């Protein structure tokens, strides 16, 4: 249940063609639904979550400079959420669950 809520909340800001700072609250809701065990432990995942956390403060400046950073960070965060919520299904090693 928590993983499907996190996936839905992470995907919702990607559906709108216009993204504003107040729309990022929905993406932060995905972080709230992720359990501490499902937060990324690798440096790339933590970096993406850090960029998401700083996006309201830095996104407007980068957008003003012509760098569309918000959609890139949101897509990367969505991929992190997909990976983190799929790991309990496949195990930490990524092994096939159909084999004993």
VOMAR-881203 format. One line per field, with one value per residue: residue in three letters; residue number from 0; x, y, z of N, C-alpha, C in turn. Coordinates in steps of 0.2 Angstrom, whole numbers, plus 2048, in hexadecimal, padded with zeros to 3 digits. Example, Ala and Ser with C-alpha at 12.3 -4.5 7.8 and 13.67 -1.06 7.14 Angstrom:
% residues 2
resn = c(ALA;SER)
resi = c(0;1)
n.c1 = c(842;840)
n.c2 = c(7E4;7F5)
n.c3 = c(827;823)
ca.c1 = c(83E;844)
ca.c2 = c(7EA;7FB)
ca.c3 = c(827;824)
c.c1 = c(842;840)
c.c2 = c(7F0;800)
c.c3 = c(827;827)
***
This chain:
% residues 100
resn = c(UNK;UNK;UNK;UNK;UNK;UNK;UNK;UNK;UNK;UNK;UNK;UNK;UNK;UNK;UNK;UNK;UNK;UNK;UNK;UNK;UNK;UNK;UNK;UNK;UNK;UNK;UNK;UNK;UNK;UNK;UNK;UNK;UNK;UNK;UNK;UNK;UNK;UNK;UNK;UNK;UNK;UNK;UNK;UNK;UNK;UNK;UNK;UNK;UNK;UNK;UNK;UNK;UNK;UNK;UNK;UNK;UNK;UNK;UNK;UNK;UNK;UNK;UNK;UNK;UNK;UNK;UNK;UNK;UNK;UNK;UNK;UNK;UNK;UNK;UNK;UNK;UNK;UNK;UNK;UNK;UNK;UNK;UNK;UNK;UNK;UNK;UNK;UNK;UNK;UNK;UNK;UNK;UNK;UNK;UNK;UNK;UNK;UNK;UNK;UNK)
resi = c(0;1;2;3;4;5;6;7;8;9;10;11;12;13;14;15;16;17;18;19;20;21;22;23;24;25;26;27;28;29;30;31;32;33;34;35;36;37;38;39;40;41;42;43;44;45;46;47;48;49;50;51;52;53;54;55;56;57;58;59;60;61;62;63;64;65;66;67;68;69;70;71;72;73;74;75;76;77;78;79;80;81;82;83;84;85;86;87;88;89;90;91;92;93;94;95;96;97;98;99)
n.c1 = c(804;809;814;80D;806;811;817;80C;80B;818;817;80D;811;817;80D;807;809;80E;818;819;81F;817;811;81A;818;811;81A;823;81A;81C;828;824;81C;825;82E;83B;843;842;847;854;864;870;87C;878;86A;867;86C;863;857;85B;85D;850;84A;850;84B;83F;846;850;84B;844;84D;857;84E;84B;857;857;859;851;84E;845;83C;845;84A;83F;83B;846;845;839;83D;846;83C;835;83F;842;836;834;83E;83B;833;83C;847;856;861;85C;858;84F;83E;837;83E;843)
n.c2 = c(7FA;806;808;809;815;81D;81C;821;82E;833;833;83C;84A;849;849;855;863;86F;874;879;880;87D;871;868;863;858;84E;84E;847;83A;837;837;82C;821;815;815;80B;809;814;81B;814;815;820;827;827;82D;83A;83E;83E;849;853;854;859;865;86C;875;881;883;880;88A;894;88D;88A;897;89A;892;885;876;86F;869;85F;855;851;84D;842;83A;837;830;825;820;81D;813;809;808;803;7F8;7EF;7E8;7DE;7D7;7D4;7D9;7D5;7D5;7C9;7BD;7BA;7AF;7A3;797)
n.c3 = c(800;804;7FB;7EF;7F1;7F2;7E5;7DD;7E2;7DE;7D1;7CD;7CC;7C0;7B6;7B3;7A8;7AC;7B9;7C9;7D8;7E3;7DF;7E2;7EE;7EE;7E8;7F3;7FC;7F8;7FD;80A;80B;809;811;81E;81B;80E;808;7FD;7FD;7F7;7EF;7E4;7E4;7F0;7ED;7E3;7EB;7F3;7EA;7E6;7F2;7F3;7E8;7E8;7EC;7E3;7D7;7D0;7CD;7C5;7BA;7B6;7B1;7A6;7A7;7A7;7B5;7BE;7B8;7B5;7C1;7C7;7BF;7C1;7CF;7CF;7C9;7D3;7DD;7D7;7D6;7E4;7E9;7E2;7E6;7F2;7ED;7E4;7EC;7F4;7EB;7DF;7D9;7D0;7D5;7D3;7D3;7DE)
ca.c1 = c(800;80E;818;809;805;817;817;807;80D;81E;815;808;813;819;807;805;80E;810;81A;81A;822;812;810;820;816;80F;820;825;816;81E;82D;821;81A;82B;830;842;847;841;84B;85A;86A;875;87D;874;863;867;86D;85D;853;85E;85B;848;849;852;848;83B;84A;855;848;842;853;859;849;84C;85D;856;85A;84A;851;840;83A;84A;84B;839;83B;84B;842;834;840;848;837;834;844;842;830;835;843;838;831;841;84C;85C;866;859;857;848;83B;833;842;844)
ca.c2 = c(800;80C;808;80B;81C;821;81C;826;835;835;833;841;850;848;849;85C;866;874;872;87E;87E;87A;86B;863;860;851;84A;84D;842;834;836;835;825;81D;813;816;805;80A;81A;819;814;817;828;82A;827;832;840;83F;841;84F;858;855;85D;86C;86E;87B;887;884;87F;890;897;889;88B;89E;89A;88E;87E;873;86A;866;859;850;84F;849;83B;836;835;82B;81F;81E;81B;80D;805;806;7FF;7F1;7EB;7E2;7D8;7D3;7D3;7DD;7D4;7D6;7C3;7BB;7B7;7A9;79E;795)
ca.c3 = c(800;805;7F5;7EA;7F2;7F0;7DE;7DB;7E4;7DB;7CA;7CC;7C9;7B9;7B2;7B1;7A3;7B0;7C0;7CE;7DF;7E7;7DC;7E4;7F4;7EC;7E8;7FA;7FF;7F6;802;811;80B;809;818;81F;818;807;805;7FA;801;7F2;7EF;7DF;7E7;7F5;7E9;7E0;7F0;7F5;7E5;7E7;7F8;7F2;7E2;7E9;7ED;7DE;7D0;7CD;7CB;7BF;7B5;7B4;7AD;7A0;7A8;7AA;7B9;7C2;7B5;7B5;7C8;7C9;7BC;7C5;7D5;7CE;7C8;7D9;7E1;7D4;7D8;7EB;7EB;7DF;7EA;7F7;7E9;7E1;7F1;7F3;7E6;7D8;7D7;7CE;7DB;7D1;7D4;7E5)
c.c1 = c(804;812;814;807;80B;818;812;809;813;81C;811;80B;816;813;805;80B;811;812;81C;81D;81D;810;815;81E;814;815;823;821;819;824;82A;81F;81F;82D;838;846;847;844;851;860;870;876;879;86D;862;868;867;858;855;85C;854;847;84B;84F;843;840;84E;851;846;848;856;854;84A;852;85D;857;854;84C;84B;83D;83F;84B;845;839;840;848;83D;837;843;842;835;839;844;83C;830;83A;840;835;836;847;852;860;863;858;850;845;837;838;843;84B)
c.c2 = c(806;80D;80B;812;820;821;821;82D;838;836;839;847;850;849;850;85F;86C;872;878;87C;87B;873;866;860;859;84C;849;848;83B;832;834;82E;81F;81B;814;811;806;810;818;819;815;81E;82B;82B;82D;839;842;842;848;855;85A;85A;864;86F;874;881;888;883;885;894;894;88A;892;89E;895;887;87A;86D;866;85F;853;84D;84B;842;837;833;830;825;81C;81B;814;808;803;802;7F9;7EC;7E6;7DD;7D4;7D1;7D8;7DC;7D4;7CF;7C1;7B7;7B0;7A3;79D;797)
c.c3 = c(800;7FE;7EF;7EB;7F0;7E9;7DB;7DC;7E0;7D3;7C8;7CA;7C2;7B4;7AF;7AD;7A7;7B7;7C4;7D4;7E3;7E5;7DF;7EB;7F3;7EC;7EF;7FE;7FE;7FB;809;811;80A;810;818;81B;811;804;802;7FE;7FD;7F1;7E9;7E1;7EC;7F2;7E6;7E5;7F2;7F0;7E5;7ED;7F7;7EC;7E3;7E9;7E7;7D7;7CC;7CA;7C5;7B9;7B2;7AF;7A7;7A1;7AB;7AF;7BD;7BF;7B6;7BC;7CA;7C5;7BF;7CC;7D4;7CC;7CE;7DD;7DE;7D6;7DF;7ED;7E7;7E2;7EF;7F3;7E6;7E6;7EF;7ED;7DF;7D5;7D5;7D4;7D9;7D2;7DB;7E8)
***
